Amino acid sequence: MRVYSTLAIAAILGFWGFLGSAGLAQAEPLNLKQVAADAKWAAHVDFDALRAASVAKKAHEQFKEKHPEAEQHLAMFQSVWKFNPCTDLHGVTIYGQQLKKETGVAIVCVKVDQATLLEKAKLAPEHRVSTYGKHELHTWTHAKGSKHQRSMTGTFYAPDVLVFGGSTDEVMAALDVLDGTKPNLAAKEPSLAGEIPPGAVVVAGVGGLSEADLPCKSPVVKQIDLLVLAAGEDKGKVFFGAKATAKETETAQQLKTVVEGARAFAVMAHGDDADVMKVINAVKVSVNDKTVAVECRVPADDVWTCIQKVAKKIERDGLPPHFGPLGHHPPKND
């Protein structure tokens, strides 16, 4: 899913300035009514939930201490774009109806100065305007002249809701879903997003991996029908949960072995640190027929302590060598 995430982030940074109905302006963990019923993948980041998380607050304060110049850069950014990404960006939903490169749309819930963005849009390479019903669409060439050059289309669905994608057709289809003229994912079972827990910062799901033409040739991945995950913080505890539904029970058992192997590697690297082991030991893996589940729920203070210690260890010793199924593999020199 890295390509899809990069598309959304690049579009936000490059055009809409670093990143309808009144209900859409309130961020929430993946509103399935915003996602097309035939979506193959979807992901959501709730920035309001992120800002409320104690671990994120501590990380933000530490970043400001280590990089005091960041405040000046942020002020300069705000003066140009009339937008503060630290407070005005509420949520981003991305989804697509194909498991292919450079496809999908993004729905960005953000408080922005619409006039400022539209003025900036006019300066974009090969900018042009078209209409679709009551919506005004802006199309431009992103990263013109570079190897990442491609067409992009964006629109204001509402004053605080932006929709953009890699093609005009995809954006128009997304607007149909938001307008209610095309079906959404809310009533579809099983849900692509799974159960969305309170406090979720990130929610993601992908279906049909077994039938997709993916660059990854792993036979295990090709046996997965549905993969969903959620992570966030609720009532003072950081949580992570993921479920993968495979075609065969044997594949689910293989996935469990992979996760347990990763946990064993973590124990080898940090087994002498009781604070880090609190987090590692909280990771639970289970298999129920064709579904493997990974769950972890840890006090936020323990997670922050773990992050600090692991970061210091990496800063001191560098990244640990990779232990694969055939033993020790030293890092390759580029």
Secondary structure in CASP SS format (residue, H / E / C, confidence):
PFRMAT SS
TARGET T0000
AUTHOR 0000-0000-0000
METHOD secondary structure of the structure
MODEL  1
M C 1.00
R H 1.00
V H 1.00
Y H 1.00
S H 1.00
T H 1.00
L H 1.00
A H 1.00
I H 1.00
A H 1.00
A H 1.00
I H 1.00
L H 1.00
G H 1.00
F C 1.00
W C 1.00
G C 1.00
F C 1.00
L C 1.00
G C 1.00
S C 1.00
A H 1.00
G H 1.00
L H 1.00
A H 1.00
Q C 1.00
A C 1.00
E C 1.00
P C 1.00
L C 1.00
N C 1.00
L H 1.00
K H 1.00
Q H 1.00
V C 1.00
A E 1.00
A C 1.00
D C 1.00
A C 1.00
K C 1.00
W E 1.00
A E 1.00
A E 1.00
H E 1.00
V E 1.00
D E 1.00
F H 1.00
D H 1.00
A H 1.00
L H 1.00
R H 1.00
A H 1.00
A C 1.00
S H 1.00
V H 1.00
A H 1.00
K H 1.00
K H 1.00
A H 1.00
H H 1.00
E H 1.00
Q H 1.00
F H 1.00
K H 1.00
E H 1.00
K H 1.00
H C 1.00
P C 1.00
E H 1.00
A H 1.00
E H 1.00
Q H 1.00
H H 1.00
L H 1.00
A H 1.00
M H 1.00
F H 1.00
Q H 1.00
S H 1.00
V H 1.00
W H 1.00
K C 1.00
F C 1.00
N C 1.00
P C 1.00
C C 1.00
T C 1.00
D C 1.00
L E 1.00
H E 1.00
G E 1.00
V E 1.00
T E 1.00
I E 1.00
Y E 1.00
G E 1.00
Q C 1.00
Q C 1.00
L C 1.00
K C 1.00
K C 1.00
E C 1.00
T C 1.00
G C 1.00
V E 1.00
A E 1.00
I E 1.00
V E 1.00
C E 1.00
V E 1.00
K C 1.00
V C 1.00
D C 1.00
Q H 1.00
A H 1.00
T H 1.00
L H 1.00
L H 1.00
E H 1.00
K H 1.00
A H 1.00
K H 1.00
L C 1.00
A C 1.00
P C 1.00
E C 1.00
H C 1.00
R E 1.00
V E 1.00
S E 1.00
T E 1.00
Y E 1.00
G C 1.00
K C 1.00
H E 1.00
E E 1.00
L E 1.00
H E 1.00
T E 1.00
W E 1.00
T E 1.00
H E 1.00
A C 1.00
K C 1.00
G C 1.00
S C 1.00
K C 1.00
H C 1.00
Q C 1.00
R E 1.00
S E 1.00
M E 1.00
T E 1.00
G E 1.00
T E 1.00
F E 1.00
Y E 1.00
A E 1.00
P C 1.00
D C 1.00
V E 1.00
L E 1.00
V E 1.00
F E 1.00
G E 1.00
G C 1.00
S C 1.00
T H 1.00
D H 1.00
E H 1.00
V H 1.00
M H 1.00
A H 1.00
A H 1.00
L H 1.00
D H 1.00
V H 1.00
L H 1.00
D H 1.00
G C 1.00
T C 1.00
K C 1.00
P C 1.00
N E 1.00
L C 1.00
A C 1.00
A C 1.00
K C 1.00
E C 1.00
P C 1.00
S C 1.00
L C 1.00
A C 1.00
G C 1.00
E C 1.00
I C 1.00
P C 1.00
P C 1.00
G C 1.00
A E 1.00
V E 1.00
V E 1.00
V E 1.00
A E 1.00
G E 1.00
V E 1.00
G E 1.00
G C 1.00
L H 1.00
S H 1.00
E H 1.00
A C 1.00
D C 1.00
L C 1.00
P C 1.00
C C 1.00
K C 1.00
S C 1.00
P C 1.00
V C 1.00
V H 1.00
K H 1.00
Q H 1.00
I E 1.00
D E 1.00
L E 1.00
L E 1.00
V E 1.00
L E 1.00
A E 1.00
A E 1.00
G E 1.00
E E 1.00
D E 1.00
K C 1.00
G C 1.00
K E 1.00
V E 1.00
F E 1.00
F E 1.00
G E 1.00
A E 1.00
K E 1.00
A E 1.00
T E 1.00
A E 1.00
K C 1.00
E C 1.00
T H 1.00
E H 1.00
T H 1.00
A H 1.00
Q H 1.00
Q H 1.00
L H 1.00
K H 1.00
T H 1.00
V H 1.00
V H 1.00
E H 1.00
G H 1.00
A H 1.00
R H 1.00
A H 1.00
F H 1.00
A H 1.00
V H 1.00
M H 1.00
A H 1.00
H H 1.00
G C 1.00
D C 1.00
D C 1.00
A H 1.00
D H 1.00
V H 1.00
M H 1.00
K H 1.00
V H 1.00
I H 1.00
N H 1.00
A C 1.00
V C 1.00
K E 1.00
V E 1.00
S E 1.00
V E 1.00
N E 1.00
D C 1.00
K C 1.00
T E 1.00
V E 1.00
A E 1.00
V E 1.00
E E 1.00
C E 1.00
R E 1.00
V E 1.00
P E 1.00
A H 1.00
D H 1.00
D H 1.00
V H 1.00
W H 1.00
T H 1.00
C H 1.00
I H 1.00
Q H 1.00
K H 1.00
V H 1.00
A H 1.00
K H 1.00
K H 1.00
I H 1.00
E H 1.00
R H 1.00
D H 1.00
G C 1.00
L C 1.00
P C 1.00
P C 1.00
H E 1.00
F E 1.00
G E 1.00
P C 1.00
L C 1.00
G E 1.00
H E 1.00
H E 1.00
P C 1.00
P C 1.00
K C 1.00
N C 1.00
D C 1.00
END
